Amino acid sequence: MSKLSVKTNDNVTLCVLVSDENPELKFILLDNEPLTLGRTQQTGIVDQRMSKNQMKFVADYSTARVLVEQLGSNRSAVNNESMIKGEKRLLNHGDKVSLLFNSNFTYHLDFVTPPTYGVDSNKRTTNCLDKEISPKKPRSDSTSKWETRDGTLLVYNSSNIVHKEKIAAFDMDGTLIVTQSGKVFPVDENDWQIYSPEVTTSIKKLSDDGYKIVIFTNQGGIGVNKVNEKTFKKKIENILKVIKIPVQVFIATRKDIYRKPAPGMWNILVSDYNGGLSVDMDKSLFCGDAAGRPTRSSADGKPIKKDHSCCDRLFAMNIGLKFYTPEEYFLKESTEELYALPVFNPNDVMSNILYTDLTSKALFSPNKEMIIMVGCPGSGKSYFASNKLFCHDRMKIINRDTLGSWQKCVSEAKKYLSGVSWSVVIDNTNPDIESRKRFIDIAKSLKIPCRVFLMNVSKDHAKHNNKFRELTDRKHQKVSDAVIHSYFSKFQEPSKNEGIDEIVKINFVPHFKDPEHEKLYKMFLL
Ligand SMILES: Nc1ncnc2c1ncn2[C@@H]1O[C@H](COP(=O)(O)OP(=O)(O)OP(=O)(O)O)[C@@H](O)[C@H]1O
């Protein structure tokens, strides 16, 4: 039995939230009239984790979408992706909402064609809440096809997009379009032309052959307000008018997991934007111009600048997709396979090495001592120092990021080492003699042994770790590449002459929180 009833006109597409646990339980969402669900008699939910007003829904019949906002404190979810208080999402027909994350309080959204109540007996006679699904109303304006995910990813769906197992994906700038002006960056939103006539014919053929056409584009300019988002969306719509085939577009506007070569745009396509169809990786492909090719000549001998980056090729490699350059795919030019990958390949990290060549001694001594870490940002000092496998309970990790200044680190180190049995680890970069001396002096004055643990990690490896940290730990303050370069320019190799008892080189031994982290770590990240 439905908890609500409503009289409707024949031409109205009714919108209903249907409980997955009890399909009899349905809530009608009237056009533009908010409905709040939570721990109430209406829903029959008594779980105390649920707020009385947990989620607010507002249907927009003109666009066949529903805006949902989480009001309660505990997490809810849309299509199994968790939401927090204050977060809003747009729902489409068929989307699943969990009033509480990981619970059975789930509903799905149906747009239902209402009955005619005997006005014309040839017309439908089903109850308005029976699951007779009307085709979605055509969206009234182009903006209704746009969505924003996680505040940074823009997604566009052509209204007649059909999901497929075969995906033909393309980069946009330099691949599907080039500037008319001949400049690297467009001078305005109209400064574009289709890369070559083969683009439209190839895409039509792919579509006829059962491929869904997708565009993945990095547009960091939007994130830093250099490019106007509204104007850019219009530009996409104009390009798609020329392509004339239904297309899905993903636009990464920030330096986050969605920015190529990180895999976020692909992952969200597979999880949320392919109608639940799995992707045939063997038949799918990605084509882009950022392929890491050096300066070269065209067939008629004209010089061609080197590629501005390798991010398209790396994106395809990270995902495991077949990769083509626009020249290969559209112009059928033969492949030269001349390209450069980043110096550091995360797949090369060795898991079968020891942390240190020191096999005779315990890495961390049970006796009181001072350990000075030396290593650039991202070299893994904190990860190593805080790894409980190697530390003992009476070991204080002292860190400038937490305390605020080296002076505070010095006094904290003195305090602990003056105590009965505490050892300390100075978890700062300590690149030069001057920065190490502050701590060596304390050890000397207290007659405590002092060792240096020197991180055996290259600059490119540290940059990779740093990027990985950015993508996996949003709370950690971002470290620019300039800070890493500055460490290396200041670096003075530690020497026993500084008053250090022992210098131990610490190798990078990979160890991951979970398989997802390992998978991401082993991808190329720029
Ligand atoms: N052995 C390891 N295996 C897997 N990941 C690691 C390892 N060591 C470090 N990482 C990852 O590399 C990133 C950087 O490590 P960490 O924060 O320890 O560096 P750091 O040298 O302390 O940097 P900073 O000086 O900026 O604090 C982190 O995301 C960490 O999870």
Ligand as a Chemical Component Dictionary entry (heavy atoms), coordinates in Angstrom:
data_LIG
# 
_chem_comp.id                   LIG 
_chem_comp.type                 NON-POLYMER 
_chem_comp.pdbx_formal_charge   0 
_chem_comp.three_letter_code    LIG 
# 
loop_
_chem_comp_atom.comp_id 
_chem_comp_atom.atom_id 
_chem_comp_atom.alt_atom_id 
_chem_comp_atom.type_symbol 
_chem_comp_atom.charge 
_chem_comp_atom.model_Cartn_x 
_chem_comp_atom.model_Cartn_y 
_chem_comp_atom.model_Cartn_z 
_chem_comp_atom.pdbx_ordinal 
LIG N1  N1  N 0 57.095 1.901  2.141 1  
LIG C1  C1  C 0 56.033 2.483  1.580 2  
LIG N2  N2  N 0 55.128 1.747  0.890 3  
LIG C2  C2  C 0 54.059 2.317  0.329 4  
LIG N3  N3  N 0 53.807 3.643  0.381 5  
LIG C3  C3  C 0 54.670 4.433  1.041 6  
LIG C4  C4  C 0 55.828 3.904  1.670 7  
LIG N4  N4  N 0 56.524 4.920  2.213 8  
LIG C5  C5  C 0 55.824 6.035  1.942 9  
LIG N5  N5  N 0 54.719 5.745  1.244 10 
LIG C6  C6  C 0 53.717 6.705  0.787 11 
LIG O1  O1  O 0 54.392 7.826  0.236 12 
LIG C7  C7  C 0 53.783 9.037  0.657 13 
LIG C8  C8  C 0 54.838 9.933  1.310 14 
LIG O2  O2  O 0 55.299 9.310  2.492 15 
LIG P1  P1  P 0 55.561 10.138 3.837 16 
LIG O3  O3  O 0 54.406 11.035 4.159 17 
LIG O4  O4  O 0 55.980 9.172  4.872 18 
LIG O5  O5  O 0 56.806 11.015 3.378 19 
LIG P2  P2  P 0 57.692 12.028 4.236 20 
LIG O6  O6  O 0 59.097 11.806 3.838 21 
LIG O7  O7  O 0 57.358 11.905 5.679 22 
LIG O8  O8  O 0 57.196 13.407 3.663 23 
LIG P3  P3  P 0 57.160 14.878 4.390 24 
LIG O9  O9  O 0 58.568 15.245 4.686 25 
LIG O10 O10 O 0 56.510 15.723 3.337 26 
LIG O11 O11 O 0 56.306 14.697 5.615 27 
LIG C9  C9  C 0 52.652 8.667  1.582 28 
LIG O12 O12 O 0 51.427 8.694  0.856 29 
LIG C10 C10 C 0 52.974 7.241  1.992 30 
LIG O13 O13 O 0 51.782 6.530  2.224 31 
# 
loop_
_chem_comp_bond.comp_id 
_chem_comp_bond.atom_id_1 
_chem_comp_bond.atom_id_2 
_chem_comp_bond.value_order 
_chem_comp_bond.pdbx_ordinal 
LIG N1  C1  SING 1  
LIG C1  N2  SING 2  
LIG C1  C4  DOUB 3  
LIG N2  C2  DOUB 4  
LIG C2  N3  SING 5  
LIG N3  C3  DOUB 6  
LIG C3  C4  SING 7  
LIG C3  N5  SING 8  
LIG C4  N4  SING 9  
LIG N4  C5  DOUB 10 
LIG C5  N5  SING 11 
LIG N5  C6  SING 12 
LIG C6  O1  SING 13 
LIG C6  C10 SING 14 
LIG O1  C7  SING 15 
LIG C7  C8  SING 16 
LIG C7  C9  SING 17 
LIG C8  O2  SING 18 
LIG O2  P1  SING 19 
LIG P1  O3  DOUB 20 
LIG P1  O4  SING 21 
LIG P1  O5  SING 22 
LIG O5  P2  SING 23 
LIG P2  O6  DOUB 24 
LIG P2  O7  SING 25 
LIG P2  O8  SING 26 
LIG O8  P3  SING 27 
LIG P3  O9  DOUB 28 
LIG P3  O10 SING 29 
LIG P3  O11 SING 30 
LIG C9  O12 SING 31 
LIG C9  C10 SING 32 
LIG C10 O13 SING 33 
# 
